[in-house]
Every structure is written in C-alpha cells, then in structure tokens.
C-alpha cells in the first residue's frame, strides 16, 4: 500500500470525523528504508518503510492504528524522554493501551 499525505489525512478524517483537527498534525509523509517500521518527528513528518506497509497495512483499521500510534508520540510529549530503547518501549506500550481503550471502534479492536 502506498501511503501518501492525502491518504493519511483522509483516513484519519474518516475514522475520527471530517472536522477532526488530528489529521493536520501529520505534515508530511515520506517512504524510507532508514527504519524498519515507521516513526514520526516532533514536527509531524511521518516516515514509513514501504516494505513494512506492504506487509502489515492491508486494511483501513491497520492504517488507522499505525497513524494513531505515531501521532500519539508527540501528542503525549514522548520526545522529551530521550531516544533510548527502554523509553520507546514504555511509550509504545502506553500508546497501544490507549488505542485499544480509547479508539477501540475505529481501530477494529
């Protein structure tokens, strides 16, 4: 699946409502092989490995989960904790628990 800024914003607006401002937090989408999955920068640039997307994004719910996961990093202020593996794991666990509870319906449970 080719993930573009238009696809990202459209998917988020469909999942969260047409008036949702959350979609504007992603400012750019770039395919890259510099990471194995995906990451977001503090200024909202989403970087995603196209091989990861092809292997794991097969539905709108898959894309919504990845987008919510990445958007929640800067929204929760996770960049202040540093780039360590342990910090990232803790942040990821917190985000995934939040998605499963708060966004259960739009994420496909």
N, C-alpha and C positions, 0 to 999 in steps of 0.2 A: 504494500500500500504506500503510495507516495503521499507524504504528509506535508501539506502546504499551510501557509498562514491563513488563507481563506478557508481551508478545510477545518483547521483548528478552531477558528473563531465561529464558523457555522455550527460545528459540532457542540461547542460549549453553549452557544446561544440556544440551540435546540434542546439541550439537556437541562439548562438552568433557566431558560426563559429568554425571550427575544430582547428584553430590556436589561439583561444581566450585564453589568459592567466588568465581570470577571474575565470575559473574553479579551478585553483590551489590555490585560496585564501581560499577555504574550505579545511582544513587539516584533519578533522576527522568528522564522523557522529555518533551520539550516540542517541539511543532511550531512553527517560526518562519520568517519570511521575512527575518529580520535577517542571515542568512548564505546563501551560495549553495549550500552542500553540508551539512556537519554539523560540529559541534565538541563538545568535552566540557570542562567546567570542572574545576578542581582538586578540587572536592568531589563529582564524579561525575554532574553534571547533563548529560545528552545533549540537545543541541539539533539538530534536523534540519529542513531545508527540505522541506515536503511535496511540492513540485514536483520536487525532486531525487530524493526517494524514489520518486515515481511513475515517473520517467523511468529510474532506474537500479537499483531494487531489484525484481527480478522473480522471484527465487528465494531459497531459504534460504541458499545459498552467497553470494549478493550481500550479504544482510543480515549474515551471519557476518563477511565481510570488512570491512564498514563498522564493525561493533561492535568487532571485534578492533583495527582501526586506531585507533579513538577511545580504547579502553581502554588501549592501549599508550602513549599520550602521558603520562598521569600515572604509569603503572607504570614507565616509563623515566625519569621525572623531567624531562620536557621543558619544564615550566613555568618552570624555573629559568633557561633560556637567553634569555628575553625574547620579546616578541611580533612580532619582525621577520619579514619575508617570507623572508629567507635562512635564518633559524633554523628556521622552519616547514618550508621545503622540505627542509632537511637532515634534520629529524626525520621527515618524511613518507617520504623515501627509505629511511631506516633501518628504519622500521616496515614499509613494504611489502616490503622484502627479508626481514625477519624472518617476516612472514606467509607469504611464498612458500616459505620454507625450513622453518620450524618447524610451521606449521599448513597445510601443503600439502593434506593429505587433506580436512580439514573445510572448507577454503576453496574446494574444487573446482579446485585447482591454479591 
